[in-house]
Amino acid sequence: MQDILTSLSTYGYIALFIYSLGGGFFGIVAATALSYMGKMDLSISMIVAFFSNYIGDMVLFYIARFNKDMIQPYMKNHRRKFALSNLLVKKYGDFVVFLQKFIYGVKTLVPVAMGFSKYSFVKFGVLNIFASAIFVAFFTALSYAFSEPIIKVASYVKDHPWIYPVVIGIIGGGIYLYFEKVTKKKPKN
């Protein structure tokens, strides 16, 4: 266990940066728990997660805006989710930049949808700064407040390794079923 913690404290910032490019919050939770244990620095973790989250969304927006042909083949498998993202953009406007950070499953599609539209690159960039800061601050504060229980759960899972795949399966299955229900075409009356 000590070897794992030493590796995480050594390479944790790199792993956090790579993981946060996709907008994931589990990296922030793990970095905060390691900061709570004294293995990483909390402020550096927040800065790394912020920049990575910001860069990830800006790259998606940029690719969608200037390289549509490159990204369109990937979008054909996610038409319904992409349509949901477009509806969110039309319905909530600028607020969707903040909202998309917290909705798992569309957080990568909303910047792409906004990139395909006529949305201003500069405006998206400015709003994304604030959205990324709020996202990182929210999950850092929440996970720091619950670091002690997170560490206890991690040590319990270490002693009972069969729990991890079961929990991941339940969460993944729940997310899949939720999006299947939400994105399913409804019959017209």
Secondary structure by P-SEA (a helix, b strand, c coil): caaaaaaaaaaaaaaaaaaaccccaaaaaaaaaaaaaccccaaaaaaaaaaaaaaaaaaaaaaaacccccccccccccaaaaaaaaaaaaacccaaaaaaaacccaaaaaaaaaaaccccaaaaaaaaaaaaaaaaaaaaaaaaaaaaaaaaaaaaaaacaaaaaaaaaaaaaaaaaaaaaaacccccc
